[in-house]
């Protein structure tokens, strides 16, 4: 287990106004965040949201178009001993297939000035000591991920930067990685780990930096995000309208009628709703507590889609589907293309039963029209 490292005044990683464009494609836009000492910070966003580009800028591998990044208060190029300050895993595909795991690590150990004995130590740390003599070309993706992590650990760094480290790991490997990172952070060291799946790192990270389309959408503690979730009660009653009126009179104003006749009440306990109903002469037939899933909340923040329970524009969590086969501007209809005859969207087809928004929803459940986009030129994804 690594020994604890005294913290300095500067944050382990600091990003201020970072931007990067590739020709006419903006990969990162005015991004600012910091990573606290002794934390595991999750850097989350969908694929193509600029995570890898940001990590490469922090590590000095990509020059930003604007803004700055610092590792322990200075640009990474100004560190006197970078390998002992920060270890990084950005790509597990760059291993030489003809080298054994041990030989691969010895090459890097020599490059950063640490003894060869350290190579065997880090192999043991990541659980690969039994395959030290095997060539990396025969390793599974999960084994390559572990060997890449061992490479990052050679200098015994104070900071780890990991890009999608759980890719290729089986459930046992993910559980091992989670415990390893927790132990690393518990020693006073710091981890910045990227992922496009919140559930993958939910049990590991302390802090979150969430990006979408290269811009920051959330920064804060995981616990704060959990507390921000609003659960609601689905109440079946003898008079939903009378119950909603009575709840509003008691200051419980977020009560919405659902298509099935139930009332969706947010911000009130079962006992509070029952008490109000009794005073109003309304009979409660049953209540069901509905909780918003963190992954759904993450998706709503990063994609703008209508996900169950996670959108302010669709509090019920279900919005109407987008129009079938939308026509892109600048492309006239071509004969033989488009939806088949009899399907929604065909000129000769009427409304299809079962398609479209459910009836009985208030205007808040209606999805606003989405802007269309033309073809995008090449660039980072």
Secondary structure, 3 states (H helix, E strand, C coil): CCCCCCCCCCCCEEEEEEEEEECCEEEEEEEEEEECCCCEEEEECCCCCCHHHHHHHHCCCCCCCEEEEEECCECHHHCCCHHHHEEEECCCCCCCCCCEHHHHHHHHHHHHCCCCHHHHHHHHHCCCHHHCCCEHHHCCHHHHHHHHHHHHHCCCCCEEEEECCCCCCCHHHHHHHHHHHHHHHHCCCEEEEEECCHHHHCCCCCEEEEEECCEEEEEEEHHHHHHHCCCEEEEEECCHHHHHHHHHHCCCCCEEECCCCCEEEECCCHHHHHHHHHHHCCCEEEEEEECCCHHHHHHHHHHCCCCCCCECCECCCCCCCCCCCCCCCCCCCCCCCCCCCCCCCCCCCCCCCCCCCCCCCCHHHCCCCCCCCCCCCCCCC
